Amino acid sequence: EYSSNAYMVQTALGIMGQTYQPNMFVGTSNLETAMGKLRATFGEYGLGAATGIDLPDESTGFVPKEYSFANYITNAFGQFDNYTPMQLAQYVATIANDGVRVAPRIVEGIYGNNDKGGLGDLIQQLQPTEMNKVNISDSDMSILHQGFYQVAHGTSGLTTGRAFSNGALVSISGKTGTAESYVADGQQATNTNAVAYAPSDNP
């Protein structure tokens, strides 16, 4: 229902073995290890990783090798590494699928031609490919589901995704995001995006 940024900053500090306090000093000796753990976890959902789609030369987004502590903290809530639309789709599908990450498919089956040059018999049915199962407990996955539901159905004035559910015929769960950058003329550009799944209780 509310922005998750503050929570994700505290999570990022926790990965570094530190607890947030006002005006705190932050040790960064284990920054590389912490960023590796953060990115590995994101990768379990398909973010910054190959999705396994059946197309050549898939981009895995932009994951910079050089970064600062500030980059690490903002990466925790999605404002450093860059992901492709397919990675975002796989991420939300993995949450909808209770943590099972499945490779997206363009081709469902391979068919031959009939004697008139049209679609013939099915030669090979392509089966779904499970990429991995996210390392998360059922109770924590349930919290993610509740959070995604509240994004679209929260009652607060700060609910970020209420437009998802306005007029919808089924219950929708989702996640919103807002990336900010500066363009050549110094003006700030904002890129708002959203991912969702439906129905919430049986996607």
N, C-alpha and C positions, 0 to 999 in steps of 0.2 A: 504493500500500500504506500509506504514511504520510500524515499531514496535509500539504497543500501550502502551508500558510499562510506558513511561513518563506521558502520559495522565492518566493512571490508578493510578499512584502514586498521582497525583493531585486530582483525584476523591476520593481516600482513605483519603487524608488529609481533603478534603471537608466534608466527612462524619463525621469527628472529629471536624468540625467547624473551620478549619484552612485553610489558604491560603499559598501556597508555596512561600517562599522567600529564596534567597541564604543565607546560614549560619544561618538559622532560628532555634529558640528554639521550640521544639515540646512538648506540654503538653500531657500527656498520662492518665489523670484521667478518661477519658471516653473510654479507649481502649476496654474494654469488650463489652460495648454497640455498639461501632463502628464495631467490629468484628462480632457481632451478626447481625447487619444490612447488612453487606457485605455478610455474609454466607446465610442469608435469601433471599437476592436478587439472589445470585447464585443458590439457591435451587429452585427458581421459574422456572429456565431453566433446572432443573434436576441435577445440579452439587452438589454433597454431599447429595443428597436426594434419596429416593427409586424411581425407575423409574416406578414401577407398572408392570414390565414384569411378564408374567404368568409362572414363574419358582420359585421353593422354594429356601429359604436361599440366597436371593440376597444380595450381598455386596453393601454397600453404600459408598465405598471408605474409605479413611483414613483421618479423620478430627480431628487433635490433640486437646485435651482439654487445654493443656498448650501452651502458645505462648508468644512471645515478641512483642514489637513495630515493630522491623525489620521483624518478621514473618508476621505481619498484612500487612505491606506495600508490601512485596513480594507476599503475597497471592492475593493482588488486581490484579496482572498480572499473576497469575497461578503458582507460585513457592513455595507453602507451602502445602496446602491441596492436597490430591491425589484422582483422580477420575478414575472410571472404563471406559473401552472402550464403554460400553453401555450408561453410563452417558454422555460421550462426544457425542455419536451419538444422544441422545435425546436432548442435548443442541443445536446442529446445526439444528436438525429437528424442534425444537421449534422456532428458528429464521426463518427458511424457511416457517414455518406455521403461520407467523405473530403473534407470541407470544402465540399460543395455544399449550400447552404441552399435548401430547397424549401418553398413555402407549404403549410401544412396545408389539407386540404379536408374539408368536411362532405358536400358533394354531389359524387358521381362522374359522374353523368350526368343528363340531363333526358329524361323519358319522357312519352309521350302516354297517353291512356286507350283501352282497347279498347271494343267495343260493349256490354260488360257492366259498364262502369265500373271495371274492373280495370286493372292495369298493362299498357300497350300497348307500342308500338315505341319504340326509342331514337331520340330526336330530335337530341340533341347530347351527344357524349362530351366531358367536360371534361378537358383535358390538364394534367399537373403544371406548375406555374409555378416556374422557378428564380429565386430572389431575388438570389443572388450567389454567388460562389466566394470562400471565405476566402483571404486573402493569407498563405499558409503553405506552406513547402516540403513535399515528400513525406516527407522524413526526419523533419521536426519533427512532421508528422501521425502518423507511425508511432510516435513517442515518446508522443504523446497516447493512441493506441490501447493501447500497452503499459501506460501508467499506469492507464487505465480497466480493463484486464484485471486488473492487480495489486490494484486496490481489492476485487475479488471473490475473487481466487485467491491473494493473498499468504499467506505462511507465518508472518509475524510476529504476535505477540500484539496488535500495534497495527493490524492490518488492519481497516479501517473498514467494509467491505462484505461480509464473508464470508457473512453471512446470505443474500446474493443467490444464492450458488451451492450452499448446503446443500440437497441433495435435488433440485436442478434437473436436468431432462432434457437441457438444452442448455447450452453455455458462455455465461455472461453477463458483460458488461463494464458498469461503471457508475461513478457518482460520488456520494459522500455529502456532506451539508452540515449544519451546525448553526448556526442563528441564535439569538442571545440578546437578550433585551430585558427591561425592567422594567415590571411592571404597576402598577396604581393603589396597591396596598397595599405596594409596595416590594419585593415578592418577585420573584426572577428567573424568567423563563419561558424555556424552551428549546424551539425548534421544529426537530425533526430531519426532514430530507427526503432523498430519493434519486431519481436518474434512472438509467436503464439501457437497454441495447440487447442484442439476442440474435438469432441466435447470434453470438458474438464475431467469428468469421472470415468470416461472410457475413450481416450483418444485413439 
